[in-house]
Amino acid sequence: MWEKGTRVKIIGGAKIGIGGTVVIDNAENHLNDTRDRFLVEFDESMGGHSGNGAYEGKRGHCWWFDYCLDKFTATDGIRIEQVKRKNNFY
């Protein structure tokens, strides 16, 4: 459900409305972490990091989220939802 390339937007806990893209899904998570997680790189800085070595993103644009089967998830107080693409160029 939270696959690489999925578009998301922040709906609570940070700069609401900022969009982003899943850049590492839970199958690609190389960190020694017991949780299934995925990495989102947001279009604007939202006070995050640059990928913590697992991905080379823009400074302050990335955030790890816990994987779940819903189209909404929250980690560390930041809540996101999946958004549908309007067309193939979005």
TORMIDO-868446 format. One record per residue: y negated, x negated, z negated of N, C-alpha, C, O in turn; residue in three letters; residue number from 1. Coordinates in nm, 3 decimals, padded with zeros to 5 digits, always signed. Layout:
residues N
+---------+---------+---------+---------+---------+---------+---------+---------+---------+---------+---------+---------+---------+-----+
!     n.Y !     n.X !     n.Z !    ca.Y !    ca.X !    ca.Z !     c.Y !     c.X !     c.Z !     o.Y !     o.X !     o.Z ! residuo ! num !
+---------+---------+---------+---------+---------+---------+---------+---------+---------+---------+---------+---------+---------+-----+
!       Y !       X !       Z !       Y !       X !       Z !       Y !       X !       Z !       Y !       X !       Z !     ALA ! NUM !
...
+---------+---------+---------+---------+---------+---------+---------+---------+---------+---------+---------+---------+---------+-----+
This chain:
residues 90
+---------+---------+---------+---------+---------+---------+---------+---------+---------+---------+---------+---------+---------+-----+
!     n.Y !     n.X !     n.Z !    ca.Y !    ca.X !    ca.Z !     c.Y !     c.X !     c.Z !     o.Y !     o.X !     o.Z ! residuo ! num !
+---------+---------+---------+---------+---------+---------+---------+---------+---------+---------+---------+---------+---------+-----+
! +00.119 ! -00.082 ! +00.000 ! +00.000 ! +00.000 ! +00.000 ! -00.127 ! -00.087 ! +00.000 ! -00.222 ! -00.057 ! +00.072 !     MET !   1 !
! -00.129 ! -00.193 ! -00.079 ! -00.243 ! -00.284 ! -00.084 ! -00.208 ! -00.405 ! +00.002 ! -00.189 ! -00.514 ! -00.050 !     TRP !   2 !
! -00.201 ! -00.385 ! +00.132 ! -00.160 ! -00.491 ! +00.224 ! -00.279 ! -00.573 ! +00.270 ! -00.394 ! -00.529 ! +00.261 !     GLU !   3 !
! -00.249 ! -00.691 ! +00.320 ! -00.353 ! -00.779 ! +00.375 ! -00.427 ! -00.703 ! +00.485 ! -00.365 ! -00.643 ! +00.573 !     LYS !   4 !
! -00.560 ! -00.705 ! +00.480 ! -00.643 ! -00.636 ! +00.577 ! -00.691 ! -00.498 ! +00.533 ! -00.776 ! -00.439 ! +00.600 !     GLY !   5 !
! -00.638 ! -00.446 ! +00.422 ! -00.680 ! -00.315 ! +00.371 ! -00.826 ! -00.322 ! +00.327 ! -00.864 ! -00.414 ! +00.254 !     THR !   6 !
! -00.908 ! -00.227 ! +00.369 ! -01.047 ! -00.220 ! +00.327 ! -01.057 ! -00.145 ! +00.196 ! -00.986 ! -00.046 ! +00.175 !     ARG !   7 !
! -01.145 ! -00.192 ! +00.107 ! -01.166 ! -00.131 ! -00.024 ! -01.315 ! -00.122 ! -00.052 ! -01.396 ! -00.183 ! +00.017 !     VAL !   8 !
! -01.350 ! -00.044 ! -00.155 ! -01.488 ! -00.045 ! -00.204 ! -01.485 ! -00.029 ! -00.355 ! -01.395 ! +00.033 ! -00.411 !     LYS !   9 !
! -01.587 ! -00.086 ! -00.419 ! -01.599 ! -00.078 ! -00.565 ! -01.652 ! +00.060 ! -00.601 ! -01.751 ! +00.107 ! -00.545 !     ILE !  10 !
! -01.584 ! +00.125 ! -00.697 ! -01.629 ! +00.257 ! -00.741 ! -01.665 ! +00.260 ! -00.889 ! -01.701 ! +00.365 ! -00.942 !     ILE !  11 !
! -01.655 ! +00.146 ! -00.957 ! -01.693 ! +00.143 ! -01.098 ! -01.684 ! +00.004 ! -01.159 ! -01.598 ! -00.075 ! -01.121 !     GLY !  12 !
! -01.773 ! -00.025 ! -01.254 ! -01.765 ! -00.146 ! -01.332 ! -01.842 ! -00.265 ! -01.277 ! -01.858 ! -00.364 ! -01.349 !     GLY !  13 !
! -01.887 ! -00.260 ! -01.156 ! -01.963 ! -00.372 ! -01.096 ! -02.063 ! -00.309 ! -00.998 ! -02.107 ! -00.196 ! -01.017 !     ALA !  14 !
! -02.099 ! -00.382 ! -00.896 ! -02.194 ! -00.332 ! -00.797 ! -02.126 ! -00.223 ! -00.714 ! -02.059 ! -00.252 ! -00.615 !     LYS !  15 !
! -02.143 ! -00.100 ! -00.753 ! -02.076 ! +00.014 ! -00.690 ! -02.114 ! +00.024 ! -00.542 ! -02.231 ! +00.010 ! -00.506 !     ILE !  16 !
! -02.015 ! +00.046 ! -00.459 ! -02.036 ! +00.065 ! -00.316 ! -02.010 ! -00.058 ! -00.231 ! -02.002 ! -00.046 ! -00.109 !     GLY !  17 !
! -01.997 ! -00.176 ! -00.292 ! -01.970 ! -00.297 ! -00.213 ! -01.830 ! -00.287 ! -00.155 ! -01.735 ! -00.256 ! -00.227 !     ILE !  18 !
! -01.817 ! -00.314 ! -00.027 ! -01.688 ! -00.312 ! +00.040 ! -01.624 ! -00.449 ! +00.039 ! -01.690 ! -00.550 ! +00.015 !     GLY !  19 !
! -01.494 ! -00.451 ! +00.065 ! -01.421 ! -00.576 ! +00.070 ! -01.291 ! -00.559 ! +00.145 ! -01.257 ! -00.450 ! +00.190 !     GLY !  20 !
! -01.217 ! -00.669 ! +00.158 ! -01.090 ! -00.670 ! +00.229 ! -00.985 ! -00.745 ! +00.147 ! -01.014 ! -00.849 ! +00.089 !     THR !  21 !
! -00.864 ! -00.689 ! +00.142 ! -00.753 ! -00.759 ! +00.078 ! -00.719 ! -00.881 ! +00.163 ! -00.687 ! -00.868 ! +00.281 !     VAL !  22 !
! -00.726 ! -01.001 ! +00.103 ! -00.699 ! -01.125 ! +00.178 ! -00.566 ! -01.188 ! +00.140 ! -00.510 ! -01.265 ! +00.218 !     VAL !  23 !
! -00.514 ! -01.159 ! +00.020 ! -00.381 ! -01.203 ! -00.020 ! -00.314 ! -01.083 ! -00.086 ! -00.363 ! -01.031 ! -00.186 !     ILE !  24 !
! -00.200 ! -01.040 ! -00.029 ! -00.131 ! -00.927 ! -00.092 ! -00.031 ! -00.978 ! -00.194 ! -00.012 ! -01.099 ! -00.208 !     ASP !  25 !
! +00.034 ! -00.885 ! -00.266 ! +00.120 ! -00.929 ! -00.377 ! +00.241 ! -01.009 ! -00.330 ! +00.297 ! -01.085 ! -00.410 !     ASN !  26 !
! +00.283 ! -00.997 ! -00.205 ! +00.395 ! -01.075 ! -00.154 ! +00.357 ! -01.221 ! -00.133 ! +00.443 ! -01.309 ! -00.133 !     ALA !  27 !
! +00.227 ! -01.248 ! -00.115 ! +00.178 ! -01.383 ! -00.090 ! +00.123 ! -01.453 ! -00.214 ! +00.078 ! -01.567 ! -00.205 !     GLU !  28 !
! +00.127 ! -01.387 ! -00.328 ! +00.068 ! -01.441 ! -00.451 ! +00.144 ! -01.566 ! -00.493 ! +00.259 ! -01.557 ! -00.534 !     ASN !  29 !
! +00.080 ! -01.683 ! -00.483 ! +00.143 ! -01.810 ! -00.514 ! +00.121 ! -01.855 ! -00.659 ! +00.177 ! -01.956 ! -00.701 !     HIS !  30 !
! +00.043 ! -01.782 ! -00.733 ! +00.014 ! -01.823 ! -00.871 ! +00.134 ! -01.796 ! -00.961 ! +00.211 ! -01.704 ! -00.935 !     LEU !  31 !
! +00.149 ! -01.875 ! -01.065 ! +00.257 ! -01.853 ! -01.162 ! +00.214 ! -01.743 ! -01.257 ! +00.176 ! -01.769 ! -01.372 !     ASN !  32 !
! +00.219 ! -01.622 ! -01.210 ! +00.172 ! -01.506 ! -01.284 ! +00.285 ! -01.403 ! -01.285 ! +00.348 ! -01.380 ! -01.182 !     ASP !  33 !
! +00.311 ! -01.342 ! -01.398 ! +00.419 ! -01.245 ! -01.407 ! +00.382 ! -01.110 ! -01.347 ! +00.469 ! -01.028 ! -01.321 !     THR !  34 !
! +00.255 ! -01.086 ! -01.325 ! +00.211 ! -00.958 ! -01.269 ! +00.205 ! -00.965 ! -01.117 ! +00.180 ! -01.072 ! -01.060 !     ARG !  35 !
! +00.229 ! -00.852 ! -01.052 ! +00.206 ! -00.842 ! -00.909 ! +00.057 ! -00.821 ! -00.890 ! -00.001 ! -00.726 ! -00.944 !     ASP !  36 !
! -00.006 ! -00.910 ! -00.814 ! -00.151 ! -00.904 ! -00.796 ! -00.185 ! -00.925 ! -00.650 ! -00.105 ! -00.977 ! -00.573 !     ARG !  37 !
! -00.306 ! -00.884 ! -00.614 ! -00.358 ! -00.910 ! -00.481 ! -00.504 ! -00.951 ! -00.493 ! -00.570 ! -00.918 ! -00.591 !     PHE !  38 !
! -00.553 ! -01.024 ! -00.394 ! -00.689 ! -01.079 ! -00.397 ! -00.776 ! -01.006 ! -00.295 ! -00.736 ! -00.986 ! -00.181 !     LEU !  39 !
! -00.895 ! -00.967 ! -00.339 ! -00.992 ! -00.902 ! -00.252 ! -01.112 ! -00.995 ! -00.237 ! -01.161 ! -01.051 ! -00.335 !     VAL !  40 !
! -01.158 ! -01.013 ! -00.112 ! -01.285 ! -01.082 ! -00.088 ! -01.386 ! -00.976 ! -00.048 ! -01.369 ! -00.908 ! +00.053 !     GLU !  41 !
! -01.491 ! -00.962 ! -00.129 ! -01.593 ! -00.861 ! -00.105 ! -01.698 ! -00.911 ! -00.008 ! -01.717 ! -01.032 ! +00.008 !     PHE !  42 !
! -01.766 ! -00.818 ! +00.058 ! -01.867 ! -00.849 ! +00.159 ! -01.991 ! -00.913 ! +00.098 ! -02.062 ! -00.989 ! +00.165 !     ASP !  43 !
! -02.019 ! -00.882 ! -00.028 ! -02.135 ! -00.936 ! -00.099 ! -02.087 ! -00.998 ! -00.230 ! -01.978 ! -00.967 ! -00.278 !     GLU !  44 !
! -02.168 ! -01.084 ! -00.287 ! -02.135 ! -01.142 ! -00.417 ! -02.133 ! -01.032 ! -00.522 ! -02.224 ! -00.948 ! -00.529 !     SER !  45 !
! -02.027 ! -01.033 ! -00.604 ! -02.017 ! -00.932 ! -00.709 ! -01.983 ! -00.995 ! -00.844 ! -01.933 ! -00.929 ! -00.934 !     MET !  46 !
! -02.012 ! -01.127 ! -00.856 ! -01.992 ! -01.195 ! -00.983 ! -01.849 ! -01.243 ! -01.004 ! -01.806 ! -01.264 ! -01.117 !     GLY !  47 !
! -01.777 ! -01.260 ! -00.897 ! -01.637 ! -01.305 ! -00.907 ! -01.623 ! -01.454 ! -00.892 ! -01.699 ! -01.531 ! -00.952 !     GLY !  48 !
! -01.526 ! -01.497 ! -00.814 ! -01.496 ! -01.639 ! -00.794 ! -01.474 ! -01.662 ! -00.645 ! -01.505 ! -01.575 ! -00.563 !     HIS !  49 !
! -01.421 ! -01.777 ! -00.608 ! -01.401 ! -01.808 ! -00.466 ! -01.253 ! -01.808 ! -00.426 ! -01.219 ! -01.857 ! -00.318 !     SER !  50 !
! -01.166 ! -01.755 ! -00.510 ! -01.025 ! -01.746 ! -00.477 ! -00.934 ! -01.824 ! -00.569 ! -00.812 ! -01.818 ! -00.555 !     GLY !  51 !
! -00.990 ! -01.896 ! -00.663 ! -00.913 ! -01.971 ! -00.764 ! -00.808 ! -02.063 ! -00.704 ! -00.701 ! -02.080 ! -00.762 !     ASN !  52 !
! -00.836 ! -02.122 ! -00.589 ! -00.744 ! -02.216 ! -00.528 ! -00.638 ! -02.154 ! -00.441 ! -00.575 ! -02.225 ! -00.362 !     GLY !  53 !
! -00.615 ! -02.024 ! -00.451 ! -00.515 ! -01.956 ! -00.369 ! -00.573 ! -01.918 ! -00.233 ! -00.499 ! -01.891 ! -00.138 !     ALA !  54 !
! -00.705 ! -01.916 ! -00.225 ! -00.776 ! -01.873 ! -00.104 ! -00.913 ! -01.938 ! -00.109 ! -00.971 ! -01.951 ! -00.216 !     TYR !  55 !
! -00.965 ! -01.977 ! +00.005 ! -01.099 ! -02.037 ! +00.010 ! -01.200 ! -01.933 ! +00.056 ! -01.234 ! -01.925 ! +00.174 !     GLU !  56 !
! -01.247 ! -01.854 ! -00.039 ! -01.345 ! -01.751 ! -00.009 ! -01.484 ! -01.796 ! -00.047 ! -01.505 ! -01.908 ! -00.095 !     GLY !  57 !
! -01.579 ! -01.708 ! -00.024 ! -01.718 ! -01.737 ! -00.060 ! -01.732 ! -01.729 ! -00.212 ! -01.671 ! -01.644 ! -00.277 !     LYS !  58 !
! -01.812 ! -01.818 ! -00.268 ! -01.834 ! -01.823 ! -00.413 ! -01.892 ! -01.689 ! -00.462 ! -01.992 ! -01.641 ! -00.410 !     ARG !  59 !
! -01.826 ! -01.633 ! -00.562 ! -01.871 ! -01.508 ! -00.624 ! -01.825 ! -01.382 ! -00.554 ! -01.859 ! -01.272 ! -00.598 !     GLY !  60 !
! -01.749 ! -01.394 ! -00.446 ! -01.710 ! -01.278 ! -00.366 ! -01.567 ! -01.230 ! -00.390 ! -01.532 ! -01.122 ! -00.342 !     HIS !  61 !
! -01.483 ! -01.305 ! -00.463 ! -01.340 ! -01.272 ! -00.475 ! -01.304 ! -01.224 ! -00.615 ! -01.368 ! -01.260 ! -00.714 !     CYS !  62 !
! -01.197 ! -01.140 ! -00.621 ! -01.149 ! -01.087 ! -00.748 ! -01.001 ! -01.052 ! -00.733 ! -00.962 ! -00.994 ! -00.632 !     TRP !  63 !
! -00.919 ! -01.089 ! -00.833 ! -00.778 ! -01.052 ! -00.836 ! -00.764 ! -00.914 ! -00.896 ! -00.833 ! -00.881 ! -00.993 !     TRP !  64 !
! -00.675 ! -00.832 ! -00.841 ! -00.646 ! -00.699 ! -00.893 ! -00.497 ! -00.683 ! -00.915 ! -00.416 ! -00.740 ! -00.842 !     PHE !  65 !
! -00.459 ! -00.604 ! -01.016 ! -00.319 ! -00.574 ! -01.043 ! -00.270 ! -00.472 ! -00.941 ! -00.338 ! -00.373 ! -00.912 !     ASP !  66 !
! -00.152 ! -00.497 ! -00.887 ! -00.093 ! -00.410 ! -00.786 ! -00.045 ! -00.280 ! -00.849 ! +00.012 ! -00.281 ! -00.958 !     TYR !  67 !
! -00.067 ! -00.170 ! -00.780 ! -00.012 ! -00.040 ! -00.821 ! +00.013 ! +00.042 ! -00.695 ! -00.031 ! +00.004 ! -00.587 !     CYS !  68 !
! +00.082 ! +00.152 ! -00.709 ! +00.115 ! +00.234 ! -00.593 ! +00.008 ! +00.337 ! -00.558 ! +00.016 ! +00.401 ! -00.453 !     LEU !  69 !
! -00.092 ! +00.354 ! -00.643 ! -00.201 ! +00.448 ! -00.617 ! -00.301 ! +00.389 ! -00.519 ! -00.298 ! +00.269 ! -00.492 !     ASP !  70 !
! -00.391 ! +00.474 ! -00.466 ! -00.496 ! +00.421 ! -00.378 ! -00.619 ! +00.379 ! -00.458 ! -00.720 ! +00.338 ! -00.400 !     LYS !  71 !
! -00.611 ! +00.389 ! -00.592 ! -00.714 ! +00.340 ! -00.683 ! -00.650 ! +00.240 ! -00.777 ! -00.533 ! +00.255 ! -00.813 !     PHE !  72 !
! -00.723 ! +00.136 ! -00.817 ! -00.675 ! +00.044 ! -00.919 ! -00.796 ! -00.016 ! -00.990 ! -00.906 ! -00.019 ! -00.935 !     THR !  73 !
! -00.773 ! -00.064 ! -01.110 ! -00.880 ! -00.128 ! -01.187 ! -00.822 ! -00.249 ! -01.260 ! -00.711 ! -00.244 ! -01.313 !     ALA !  74 !
! -00.899 ! -00.356 ! -01.263 ! -00.862 ! -00.476 ! -01.337 ! -00.989 ! -00.533 ! -01.398 ! -01.091 ! -00.546 ! -01.330 !     THR !  75 !
! -00.983 ! -00.567 ! -01.526 ! -01.097 ! -00.625 ! -01.597 ! -01.222 ! -00.540 ! -01.584 ! -01.332 ! -00.594 ! -01.574 !     ASP !  76 !
! -01.206 ! -00.407 ! -01.582 ! -01.319 ! -00.316 ! -01.580 ! -01.377 ! -00.288 ! -01.442 ! -01.470 ! -00.208 ! -01.431 !     GLY !  77 !
! -01.327 ! -00.351 ! -01.338 ! -01.376 ! -00.324 ! -01.203 ! -01.276 ! -00.233 ! -01.132 ! -01.159 ! -00.267 ! -01.118 !     ILE !  78 !
! -01.324 ! -00.119 ! -01.088 ! -01.239 ! -00.018 ! -01.026 ! -01.266 ! -00.013 ! -00.876 ! -01.381 ! -00.010 ! -00.832 !     ARG !  79 !
! -01.157 ! -00.014 ! -00.797 ! -01.171 ! -00.007 ! -00.651 ! -01.083 ! +00.104 ! -00.595 ! -00.989 ! +00.149 ! -00.660 !     ILE !  80 !
! -01.117 ! +00.146 ! -00.475 ! -01.033 ! +00.241 ! -00.403 ! -01.017 ! +00.195 ! -00.259 ! -01.101 ! +00.123 ! -00.206 !     GLU !  81 !
! -00.908 ! +00.237 ! -00.197 ! -00.888 ! +00.208 ! -00.056 ! -00.974 ! +00.301 ! +00.026 ! -00.993 ! +00.417 ! -00.010 !     GLN !  82 !
! -01.028 ! +00.250 ! +00.136 ! -01.107 ! +00.333 ! +00.226 ! -01.045 ! +00.324 ! +00.365 ! -00.993 ! +00.220 ! +00.406 !     VAL !  83 !
! -01.052 ! +00.435 ! +00.437 ! -00.998 ! +00.436 ! +00.572 ! -01.100 ! +00.379 ! +00.668 ! -01.221 ! +00.398 ! +00.651 !     LYS !  84 !
! -01.051 ! +00.309 ! +00.767 ! -01.139 ! +00.254 ! +00.870 ! -01.186 ! +00.367 ! +00.960 ! -01.109 ! +00.457 ! +00.994 !     ARG !  85 !
! -01.310 ! +00.362 ! +00.999 ! -01.365 ! +00.463 ! +01.089 ! -01.315 ! +00.443 ! +01.231 ! -01.292 ! +00.539 ! +01.306 !     LYS !  86 !
! -01.298 ! +00.316 ! +01.268 ! -01.244 ! +00.280 ! +01.399 ! -01.189 ! +00.139 ! +01.390 ! -01.192 ! +00.079 ! +01.283 !     ASN !  87 !
! -01.141 ! +00.086 ! +01.498 ! -01.081 ! -00.047 ! +01.497 ! -01.181 ! -00.159 ! +01.479 ! -01.142 ! -00.273 ! +01.456 !     ASN !  88 !
! -01.309 ! -00.130 ! +01.489 ! -01.413 ! -00.234 ! +01.483 ! -01.484 ! -00.236 ! +01.348 ! -01.575 ! -00.316 ! +01.330 !     PHE !  89 !
! -01.446 ! -00.151 ! +01.254 ! -01.511 ! -00.141 ! +01.124 ! -01.477 ! -00.259 ! +01.037 ! -01.524 ! -00.267 ! +00.923 !     TYR !  90 !
+---------+---------+---------+---------+---------+---------+---------+---------+---------+---------+---------+---------+---------+-----+
